[in-house]
């Protein structure tokens, strides 16, 4: 070997040794913890977040770059609130592939991770600043330099995560809750490499409601092209969801098969897919129900759908009834405008046990589909229903043409015809005939139907916006006549309403039935505008002509802008509202009513089962109440009400007849109590009154009732909450008739007769206060006696003052002593 070559090799060896020794010394002496402050400052200045690193930072450089962190927390953007924290994390990256722009990660491991993710309805999230341009270039290099060259190739030898918790509130996706990763382990993750995946975790969501354990295993394959979105595929997939959610209790769902998603084309493929599900909802329990597909391909880029052997089987129980259903679709193949496939067929049944057991059979079939990728048409869909339960039966048939649009997903029912007949011994038969169309998509729905129900014609149209959290519905319905008595049971022959039966029994305290709760929370289910019209509406005991209702519903508040019609012999117009509340005691209802030319007896009888007043005229009310039950609504009622009636009467007592008996009653000097009588009444030509209502008690101070013989005023209260009356009426005789009893009544002219009305609505007692009448009569007679005596005495006085006196003459006898006529008259006046 030449000397120069040998010396050169020795020099090179020495140089390499020095480089290795220098590199080893550099790595050994480098302390990354000295740069904690720089990193914290950079995060604060460039990301406006607070970074805290409580634990040591571990770093090794060769043969791989390995970073270890402990006790790290990161705040929200421009705020002290926590965003993320981790107990421990390790990241190992191979150095040499980085020089070739390949990201080869040996290992990713983390434990004790906590993350909070939020995104509002505008799509703004709390990680936008971290994903902003320049985030991958913290050193401040020009963007052109940081982005030039081929993208990094992604290659991870494995991922190990444990005790990871993410709190999520995403208003765009409608997700709120917590995701927990107990363990996540993967093999190598790289472009085109299949790797095993094991995941154990839990979802605890408020929206949608879900609390379930999640287990997932299978072979994961990733496609990570540099110029297109990533694709993902699962084979040997086993996914289980056990818990409760989506309004299903005891949920147990298990999915097996193969799934794949192509990020570039948006295509989805499933092979040998099987979903087994069990759960309970609305009293129905499904057990080992299954959905199976041999294969499914949905490729919107190629306008292609391929479906083979779709089978749906449902099995379960509802109480003592067995439920079974099946649907089969052997094949469907769509490519662009070409479509071929097989007809659908299905059935469902509900079978009970015992002589009165429910039995229900449903049949479903169609003709072969036609159409194209954008519009799959399934003509001749026919559904039949045949059921019974004891003496009840249901029979029906529906036919339609079904149209399905795959993208965006939508469906339509065209030329829909429905015939349904229902019988129940306790109810009138019900027959429904319907025809029209309906359609629905992910964002909206609409319908238009004409039909008859129990031979009553109607039509309805509407649309619904389903894109919001709370659907918004616009609906209209119109009936030529709607008689609801055709849908309710008739009273049994000889039966007597409970209130009527109680009227025959005298009682100070009305029977108190159990309080009926009121829950208006259903008003939060939808928003919208609603319109109803009916030429005639019958809902016993109400009968309304030209019925009209216009209402809006928003955020749990129902506002009725118009509730109008002709009823009780007149017309009425009302506005109302009902407001739901989380605290049921805060629920609120208001009503404004203006009824003119109405028969008050018919109105009060229908609305309040109160038949104490007759007459025709105007009634107004402006009231509000709140509460969680009927009794609370009564007790919290407040507002005003007024009435002005003509040709009226008060039922329960005949005041004219009672007053004719005044002589015997006054002689006894004892108040008389008379029970209310449905046959007795007091007629008036005019009645008016107004009421101030507070806490369920209506108070009146301005009663004015007039008849040819009487004037009645009064004041008192009507306790609506307790269904009681406590009222003092004051009757005054103003004129008398010439017939029988007229002379007796003449003696009471100008005398006030107090009448106390006390008791429950259905058993009011009338207490005539004759003791007060006796005192009034004594005062009246005394006044009359004094007046008559005064008149006589004054006459004598005036007569004396106007008498002639003989003139005195010469030789005449001396005149007698002259009397003082005024003094004499006054003596007579006072009996002296």
Residue, then its C-alpha position, 0 to 999 in steps of 0.5 A: x500500500x502506498x505510504x500516502x494512501x496509508x497515511x490518508x486512511x489513518x488521517x481519515x480514521x482519526x477525523x471520523x473518530x474525532x467527529x464521533x467523539x465530538x458528536x457524542x460529547x455534544x449529545x451528552x452535554x446537551x440539556x433541552x431543559x435549558x430551553x424550556x423558557x424559550x419554548x414557553x415564550x415562543x408559545x406565548x408570543x406566537x400562539x397566545x397560549x400559556x405552556x407549562x412544563x412541570x416535568x423534565x424534557x428527555x431528548x436523544x438524537x442518534x440513531x433516532x430522535x426521541x423526545x420525552x415530556x412529562x407534566x405538560x399543560x396548554x391553555x386556551x387561545x388568549x385565555x387561562x382556561x385549560x385546553x390540553x394536558x398530559x401526564x407523560x408522552x414519548x415520541x421517537x423519530x428516525x433521523x435518516x429518513x427525515x433527510x429524504x423527507x420521510x417521516x418514520x416514527x418508531x413509536x408514539x406513546x402517551x398517557x393521562x391526556x386531557x383535551x377540550x375541543x369546541x366548535x360553534x355554529x359558525x364552524x369556528x373551533x378552539x384549535x383554529x390558531x394551532x392549524x393556521x398557516x405557519x404553524x408547521x414553521x415555528x422557526x420563522x422560515x419563509x413559507x416558500x422554503x418550508x413548503x418546497x419539495x415533496x411532502x413528507x412520507x408518513x410511517x409510524x411503527x406503532x401507537x400506544x395510548x392510555x387514559x385519554x379523555x376528550x371533552x367535545x362540544x361541536x355545534x356543527x355536528x350536534x355533538x356534546x359530551x366526553x370520549x374516553x380512550x382506555x387503550x389504543x394500540x396499533x401496529x405499523x401505520x404507513x401508506x398501503x400497509x395493513x396493521x392490527x388495531x385494538x381500541x377500548x373506550x367509552x362515549x358519554x354524550x349529552x347530545x346525542x344521548x349516549x352512554x356506552x362502552x366501545x370495543x373495536x378490533x380489526x386490520x386497518x389499512x391507510x392510503x396516504x397519497x400526496x395529492x389527494x385525501x386519505x382513504x381508510x379501510x377495515x377488514x376483519x372488523x369487530x365493533x361493539x357498542x354496549x350501554x344505552x343511548x339514542x333513547x334505547x335502553x340495554x343497547x347491545x350493537x355488534x358490527x362485523x365485516x369489512x368497510x372501506x372509504x375512498x377519500x378521493x372519490x367519496x366511494x363507500x364499500x361494505x362486504x359481508x356486513x352484519x349488524x346484530x342489535x338488541x335493546x329496549x325502547x317504548x316498551x318494545x324489546x328487540x333481541x338478536x335482530x340483524x341487518x345483513x348485506x353480502x356487499x354494497x358499493x356506493x360510488x358517486x363519482x362513477x354514479x354507481x350503486x351495487x347491492x347484493x342480498x340485503x336482509x333485515x330481520x327483527x325479533x322481539x317482544x312487547x309485553x306479552x306480544x311477540x314481534x317479528x319482521x323481515x325485508x329482503x332485497x336480492x339485488x340492485x345495480x345502478x350505473x349512470x342511467x342504467x338500472x336493474x334490480x329485483x323487487x322488494x318483499x317484506x312482512x311484519x307481525x305482532x302475535x299475543x296469547x289468550x282470547x283477547x290477544x293482539x294480532x297484527x299482520x303487515x305485508x310489503x311488496x313492490x315491483x322491480x325498480x327502474x330509473x337512474x342513479x339520481x332517481x331510483x324509482x320503486x313502483x307499485x309499492x303496496x302495504x297491507x295491514x290486518x289486525x285484531x285484539x279482542x273485539x277490536x279490528x283494523x284493516x287497511x291498504x296503502x299503495x304508492x310509487x317510491x322514489x329515492x335520490x341517493x345524493x343528497x339522500x331524499x325520498x318521495x311517495x307519489x300517487x299515495x292512496x290509503x284506506x284504513x278501517x278501525x272498529x272498537x265496540x266502545x267507539x264509533x267505527x273510524x274510516x280514513x281515506x287519503x290520497x296525495x304525495x309526500x317527500x322528505x330529505x335530510x334537510x326538509x320535508x313536505x306533503x299535500x293530502x286530500x281525504x275523508x275521515x268518517x265521511x268528513x272531507x279535509x285537505x292538508x298541506x305543509x312543509x318542514x325544515x329539518x336542518x335545525x336542532x328543532x324542526x320548523x313546521x308550516x302546516x294547514x288543515x281545512x275541514x268542511x265539517x269536523x264532528x269529533x263525536x264520531x271518534x269518542x265513546x257515547x255515554x252509557x244509557x242512564x248514566x249521570x255525569x258526576x257533577x250533575x249527580x253531586x247537585x242533588x246532594x247538599x254539601x258545604x265542600x265539593x268533592x275534590x277529584x285528583x289533581x290533573x298534572x299539566x306538562x307543556x314541555x311538548x311545545x319544545x319539540x317543534x317550531x312553526x306556523x299552524x292554520x286550521x279552518x272548519x266550516x263546523x267544529x263539534x267537540x262536545x259540549x262545544x259547537x262552533x261554526x266558521x272555526x278559525x285558528x292561527x298559531x305560531x310555536x317558537x322556543x316552547x311558546x305557543x301563540x294563538x293570534x286568532x281563535x274565532x268562530x260562531x258559537x253560543x248564538x253569537x261570535x267570539x274572537x280570542x288570542x291565547x298563549x302557552x309557555x313551557x318551562x323547565x320548572x313546570x310550576x313556571x308554565x304560563x297560559x294567557x287568554x284574551x276573549x271578546x264574545x258578542x251576542x252570546x247566550x251566557x247560559x250556554x257559554x258558562x255551561x259549556x266552559x265551566x259547567x255553571x248554569x246559574x246565569x241567563x241572558x244574551x250580550x257581550x263577555x270580555x276577559x283578559x286573564x293569565x295563569x301559571x302552574x303545573x296542574x289544573x288546580x294550580x292553574x285555577x289558584x293562580x288565575x289573575x286578570x279581569x273579566x266583564x259582562x253586559x247582558x239583556x233579557x237575563x235571569x239568575x237561576x236558583x231563586x225567585x226573588x219576587x216570590x220570596x219578597x212576597x212572603x216578607x210579612x211572615x218572615x219579618x214577624x219571625x225576625x229570623x234570616x231564611x236560608x233557601x237552597x238553590x233550585x234549578x226550577x227557580x229564577x229571577x228575571x232581569x231586563x239588564x245585567x252588568x258586572x266586572x271582575x278583578x281576578x287575583x290568585x284564583x279569586x274573582x271580586x266584584x263591586x259593581x253588579x247592576x241588575x234591573x227589572x220592572x220591579x227590582x234593582x239589584x246591586x252587590x259585591x262579593x267574590x267567586x273563588x275559582x280555585x275552590x269552586x265556591x261563591x260568597x256574594x252579598x246581593x242587595x235587592x230593592x223593590x222599585x215598583x209593583x204589579x197590580x196582580x196578586x201580591x202587588x199590595x204586599x210588595x208595595x210595602x217593601x218599595x224602597x226597602x233594601x233586601x240583602x241576599x247572601x249567596x254562599x256555597x260551592x258552585x253546584x250547591x249555592x245557598x241563598x240566605x235572605x237577611x230578614x232581620x235587616x229588612x225588619x229594621x229597615x221597615x221600622x225606620x221606614x214606617x217611623x219616617x212615614x208616621x212622622x211625615x204624616x203627623x208633620x203634615x197635619x200639624x203644619x196644616x193647622x199652623x197654616x190654617x191658624x195663620x190665615x184666619x180672620x179676627x173681629x174688629x174692636x169697637x166702642x162699647x163692645x165686650x173685651x176680646x178673649x186672650x189671643x192664642x199663638x197658632x204656630x205654637x199650638x201647631x208645634x204642640x200638636x206635632x209633638x203630641x202636647 
